[in-house]
Amino acid sequence: MSPFGRALADGDRLEIAGAVIRLKVHPRARRISLRLDRARREVVATAPGPRRLAEALDFARSRLDWIEARLAELPAPVALRPGASLVLLDQTVILAAGKGRPRLEAAATGLRFVAPGEGEAFSRAVVRGLKRHALEQMTALTAPHVAAFGAVQPRISLTDTRSRWGSCKPAHGGQPPVIRYSWRLVMAPRAVADYVAAHEAAHLREMNHGPAFWRLVAERVGDPSPHRAWLRTHGAGLHAVGAGL
């Protein structure tokens, strides 16, 4: 029987033994499957159709040992509280409580990221400040790549998407192109963030991932493989910062 008192649906979430299970319908799936969404820190149970979601849920219940082992491999959530440290584009900063707008400032002991509030209010203020800092930094990183490609300067915006680090929407109907970045890139090494900026800027010329596209990327950042590998290995750690906010 469904725990919701109704038929299970795509997107339903429930907790089993401390783990969040998200049900997903994928019409092209050939079988019931489980995977770990490292960014969301939840397990996705996939079924080919809505009628088999109950089977997917039962399969998840039968694989609790596997689920616990995969969740144990995830980096621990990083709380945003005064005294904690973050690395922003290769610069180590210490979070500090203070009044006024969240901001990065120099101190006798090094860089500080100052934000107002206490508890969760402080954490949310830090995230707001980090997003503003990310927008400034990613805009600055993007501009020279766009200029090198001879493309129209895009509008830059931020998301907290879990599935990709950046996206590019071409110009349309007189509107400029738009590049969106995950704000969490501000916590990646500068070279990695710069690679993502070059990647998305290259899409202004090539809206695909063909050989011509990768040649453009290589012109700007060299071999992209190390940067891509870094994101695969450490991406979950970026999403662990302020998890749950």
Kinemage of the C-alpha trace (Angstrom):
@kinemage 1
@onewidth
@group {chain A} dominant
@subgroup {mainchain}
@vectorlist {calphas} color= white
{ca met a 1} P 0.000 0.000 0.000
{ca ser a 2} L 1.257 3.466 -0.811
{ca pro a 3} L 2.522 5.459 2.205
{ca phe a 4} L 0.726 8.510 0.761
{ca gly a 5} L -2.767 7.002 0.725
{ca arg a 6} L -2.812 7.350 -3.064
{ca ala a 7} L -1.029 5.955 -6.067
{ca leu a 8} L 2.706 6.654 -6.095
{ca ala a 9} L 3.760 9.397 -8.510
{ca asp a 10} L 6.878 10.596 -10.266
{ca gly a 11} L 8.813 12.860 -7.896
{ca asp a 12} L 7.439 11.439 -4.653
{ca arg a 13} L 9.971 11.464 -1.811
{ca leu a 14} L 9.930 9.378 1.328
{ca glu a 15} L 12.382 8.412 4.027
{ca ile a 16} L 13.475 4.835 4.610
{ca ala a 17} L 15.857 4.069 7.460
{ca gly a 18} L 17.132 7.633 7.440
{ca ala a 19} L 17.663 7.767 3.664
{ca val a 20} L 15.579 9.926 1.316
{ca ile a 21} L 14.235 7.947 -1.633
{ca arg a 22} L 12.987 9.851 -4.680
{ca leu a 23} L 10.765 8.002 -7.132
{ca lys a 24} L 11.294 8.695 -10.813
{ca val a 25} L 9.546 7.586 -13.975
{ca his a 26} L 11.735 7.238 -17.033
{ca pro a 27} L 9.818 5.877 -20.045
{ca arg a 28} L 13.023 4.713 -21.742
{ca ala a 29} L 14.196 2.738 -18.726
{ca arg a 30} L 14.232 -0.991 -19.353
{ca arg a 31} L 14.242 -2.062 -15.735
{ca ile a 32} L 13.926 -0.937 -12.138
{ca ser a 33} L 17.118 0.723 -10.949
{ca leu a 34} L 18.688 2.677 -8.098
{ca arg a 35} L 21.276 5.422 -8.239
{ca leu a 36} L 22.690 7.904 -5.789
{ca asp a 37} L 22.102 11.583 -6.523
{ca arg a 38} L 25.267 12.853 -4.863
{ca ala a 39} L 24.312 16.511 -5.133
{ca arg a 40} L 20.905 16.092 -3.475
{ca arg a 41} L 22.170 13.376 -1.113
{ca glu a 42} L 19.253 11.133 -1.955
{ca val a 43} L 18.630 7.843 -3.722
{ca val a 44} L 16.662 7.808 -6.974
{ca ala a 45} L 14.517 4.740 -7.588
{ca thr a 46} L 13.631 4.648 -11.294
{ca ala a 47} L 10.793 2.757 -12.957
{ca pro a 48} L 9.790 2.525 -16.648
{ca gly a 49} L 6.259 3.693 -15.850
{ca pro a 50} L 4.024 4.922 -13.016
{ca arg a 51} L 2.505 1.500 -12.441
{ca arg a 52} L 5.924 0.093 -11.494
{ca leu a 53} L 6.822 2.761 -8.937
{ca ala a 54} L 5.660 0.508 -6.099
{ca glu a 55} L 8.056 -2.137 -7.403
{ca ala a 56} L 10.847 0.448 -7.477
{ca leu a 57} L 10.094 1.394 -3.875
{ca asp a 58} L 10.162 -2.243 -2.796
{ca phe a 59} L 13.489 -2.672 -4.599
{ca ala a 60} L 14.911 0.288 -2.668
{ca arg a 61} L 13.741 -1.257 0.599
{ca ser a 62} L 15.515 -4.482 -0.328
{ca arg a 63} L 18.804 -2.668 -0.957
{ca leu a 64} L 19.204 -0.774 2.303
{ca asp a 65} L 22.750 -2.057 2.813
{ca trp a 66} L 23.775 -0.686 -0.592
{ca ile a 67} L 22.031 2.622 0.118
{ca glu a 68} L 23.709 3.028 3.505
{ca ala a 69} L 27.117 2.259 2.005
{ca arg a 70} L 26.695 4.820 -0.793
{ca leu a 71} L 25.470 7.530 1.562
{ca ala a 72} L 28.398 6.854 3.877
{ca glu a 73} L 30.755 7.681 0.997
{ca leu a 74} L 29.367 11.217 0.678
{ca pro a 75} L 31.267 14.125 2.200
{ca ala a 76} L 29.763 15.358 5.439
{ca pro a 77} L 27.575 18.479 5.185
{ca val a 78} L 29.548 21.677 5.795
{ca ala a 79} L 27.792 24.073 8.169
{ca leu a 80} L 28.120 27.792 7.491
{ca arg a 81} L 28.861 29.272 10.892
{ca pro a 82} L 31.280 31.856 12.294
{ca gly a 83} L 34.806 30.491 12.423
{ca ala a 84} L 34.318 28.021 9.574
{ca ser a 85} L 36.604 28.327 6.572
{ca leu a 86} L 35.872 28.175 2.865
{ca val a 87} L 38.115 28.289 -0.174
{ca leu a 88} L 36.820 30.728 -2.794
{ca leu a 89} L 38.649 30.472 -6.121
{ca asp a 90} L 41.906 29.460 -4.377
{ca gln a 91} L 41.538 32.012 -1.558
{ca thr a 92} L 40.921 30.732 1.973
{ca val a 93} L 38.400 32.865 3.879
{ca ile a 94} L 37.062 32.655 7.425
{ca leu a 95} L 33.367 33.216 8.062
{ca ala a 96} L 32.697 35.935 10.622
{ca ala a 97} L 29.578 37.477 12.137
{ca gly a 98} L 29.101 41.200 11.624
{ca lys a 99} L 26.623 43.862 10.668
{ca gly a 100} L 25.691 45.093 7.231
{ca arg a 101} L 25.711 43.505 3.817
{ca pro a 102} L 27.484 40.123 3.470
{ca arg a 103} L 30.924 40.872 2.098
{ca leu a 104} L 34.495 39.734 1.625
{ca glu a 105} L 37.006 41.880 3.468
{ca ala a 106} L 40.665 41.857 4.434
{ca ala a 107} L 41.629 41.460 8.085
{ca ala a 108} L 44.897 41.277 9.989
{ca thr a 109} L 44.549 37.493 10.086
{ca gly a 110} L 43.621 37.146 6.399
{ca leu a 111} L 40.440 37.300 4.347
{ca arg a 112} L 37.083 37.197 6.112
{ca phe a 113} L 33.602 36.702 4.748
{ca val a 114} L 31.388 38.774 7.025
{ca ala a 115} L 27.630 38.274 7.291
{ca pro a 116} L 24.911 39.347 9.726
{ca gly a 117} L 22.571 37.238 11.832
{ca glu a 118} L 22.794 34.164 14.019
{ca gly a 119} L 22.214 30.483 13.389
{ca glu a 120} L 20.318 29.761 10.184
{ca ala a 121} L 19.923 33.480 9.475
{ca phe a 122} L 23.714 33.786 9.409
{ca ser a 123} L 24.020 30.777 7.114
{ca arg a 124} L 21.465 32.160 4.678
{ca ala a 125} L 23.182 35.542 4.687
{ca val a 126} L 26.484 33.834 3.843
{ca val a 127} L 24.845 32.070 0.901
{ca arg a 128} L 23.399 35.363 -0.354
{ca gly a 129} L 26.829 36.948 -0.165
{ca leu a 130} L 28.508 34.005 -1.848
{ca lys a 131} L 26.033 34.183 -4.706
{ca arg a 132} L 26.758 37.857 -5.224
{ca his a 133} L 30.497 37.165 -5.124
{ca ala a 134} L 30.030 34.257 -7.545
{ca leu a 135} L 28.141 36.446 -10.010
{ca glu a 136} L 30.931 39.030 -9.978
{ca gln a 137} L 33.671 36.432 -10.373
{ca met a 138} L 31.981 34.299 -13.037
{ca thr a 139} L 31.102 37.421 -15.039
{ca ala a 140} L 34.755 38.461 -14.937
{ca leu a 141} L 35.942 34.992 -15.952
{ca thr a 142} L 33.470 34.757 -18.830
{ca ala a 143} L 34.160 38.094 -20.505
{ca pro a 144} L 37.628 37.373 -21.972
{ca his a 145} L 36.512 34.027 -23.401
{ca val a 146} L 33.505 35.601 -25.072
{ca ala a 147} L 35.711 38.354 -26.514
{ca ala a 148} L 38.256 35.817 -27.791
{ca phe a 149} L 35.492 33.956 -29.617
{ca gly a 150} L 34.135 37.177 -31.109
{ca ala a 151} L 30.715 36.452 -29.662
{ca val a 152} L 28.036 38.737 -28.258
{ca gln a 153} L 28.476 39.333 -24.528
{ca pro a 154} L 25.790 37.262 -22.777
{ca arg a 155} L 23.738 38.013 -19.708
{ca ile a 156} L 25.149 36.078 -16.755
{ca ser a 157} L 22.927 34.582 -14.065
{ca leu a 158} L 23.220 31.991 -11.304
{ca thr a 159} L 21.365 28.826 -10.367
{ca asp a 160} L 21.743 26.090 -7.791
{ca thr a 161} L 21.216 23.335 -10.301
{ca arg a 162} L 22.314 19.893 -9.204
{ca ser a 163} L 22.819 18.325 -12.602
{ca arg a 164} L 25.134 20.757 -14.386
{ca trp a 165} L 27.637 23.481 -13.601
{ca gly a 166} L 26.663 25.787 -16.421
{ca ser a 167} L 24.312 26.202 -19.355
{ca cys a 168} L 24.102 28.466 -22.375
{ca lys a 169} L 20.962 29.753 -24.047
{ca pro a 170} L 21.508 31.356 -27.469
{ca ala a 171} L 20.238 34.800 -28.414
{ca his a 172} L 16.578 34.763 -29.431
{ca gly a 173} L 14.017 37.320 -30.516
{ca gly a 174} L 16.333 40.250 -30.041
{ca gln a 175} L 17.324 39.104 -26.555
{ca pro a 176} L 21.017 38.517 -25.784
{ca pro a 177} L 22.353 35.035 -25.057
{ca val a 178} L 22.232 33.884 -21.440
{ca ile a 179} L 24.837 31.858 -19.564
{ca arg a 180} L 23.839 30.391 -16.228
{ca tyr a 181} L 26.292 29.032 -13.677
{ca ser a 182} L 25.954 27.139 -10.448
{ca trp a 183} L 26.900 29.650 -7.760
{ca arg a 184} L 28.876 26.864 -6.067
{ca leu a 185} L 31.597 27.220 -8.682
{ca val a 186} L 32.929 30.095 -6.578
{ca met a 187} L 34.187 27.400 -4.182
{ca ala a 188} L 36.049 25.501 -6.915
{ca pro a 189} L 39.667 26.170 -7.903
{ca arg a 190} L 39.923 29.211 -10.152
{ca ala a 191} L 41.227 27.084 -13.043
{ca val a 192} L 38.172 24.813 -12.811
{ca ala a 193} L 35.724 27.733 -12.703
{ca asp a 194} L 37.571 29.289 -15.629
{ca tyr a 195} L 37.199 26.053 -17.600
{ca val a 196} L 33.422 26.101 -17.054
{ca ala a 197} L 33.348 29.733 -18.198
{ca ala a 198} L 35.298 28.840 -21.348
{ca his a 199} L 33.028 25.831 -21.933
{ca glu a 200} L 29.852 27.898 -21.818
{ca ala a 201} L 31.365 30.764 -23.817
{ca ala a 202} L 32.347 28.274 -26.532
{ca his a 203} L 28.676 27.330 -26.831
{ca leu a 204} L 28.059 30.847 -28.124
{ca arg a 205} L 29.894 29.668 -31.223
{ca glu a 206} L 29.092 25.950 -31.216
{ca met a 207} L 25.827 24.810 -29.617
{ca asn a 208} L 26.993 21.209 -29.457
{ca his a 209} L 29.824 19.107 -28.070
{ca gly a 210} L 31.441 18.240 -31.370
{ca pro a 211} L 35.142 18.416 -32.297
{ca ala a 212} L 34.932 22.101 -33.257
{ca phe a 213} L 33.493 22.935 -29.849
{ca trp a 214} L 36.243 21.135 -27.942
{ca arg a 215} L 38.882 22.827 -30.102
{ca leu a 216} L 37.521 26.193 -28.987
{ca val a 217} L 37.647 25.147 -25.344
{ca ala a 218} L 41.207 23.847 -25.713
{ca glu a 219} L 42.281 27.148 -27.288
{ca arg a 220} L 41.324 28.878 -24.061
{ca val a 221} L 42.160 26.424 -21.246
{ca gly a 222} L 44.189 23.633 -22.800
{ca asp a 223} L 43.249 20.049 -21.980
{ca pro a 224} L 39.890 20.210 -20.174
{ca ser a 225} L 40.157 16.662 -18.779
{ca pro a 226} L 41.729 17.575 -15.412
{ca his a 227} L 39.045 20.200 -14.753
{ca arg a 228} L 36.241 17.833 -15.697
{ca ala a 229} L 37.761 15.155 -13.477
{ca trp a 230} L 37.972 17.603 -10.563
{ca leu a 231} L 34.264 18.373 -10.824
{ca arg a 232} L 33.351 14.694 -10.972
{ca thr a 233} L 35.460 13.943 -7.909
{ca his a 234} L 34.759 17.012 -5.785
{ca gly a 235} L 31.390 18.250 -7.020
{ca ala a 236} L 29.511 16.549 -4.188
{ca gly a 237} L 31.746 18.392 -1.743
{ca leu a 238} L 30.667 21.733 -3.210
{ca his a 239} L 27.025 20.749 -2.825
{ca ala a 240} L 27.689 19.693 0.780
{ca val a 241} L 28.420 23.313 1.729
{ca gly a 242} L 25.316 24.704 3.382
{ca ala a 243} L 23.364 21.560 2.480
{ca gly a 244} L 19.688 21.910 3.322
{ca leu a 245} L 19.504 25.704 3.048
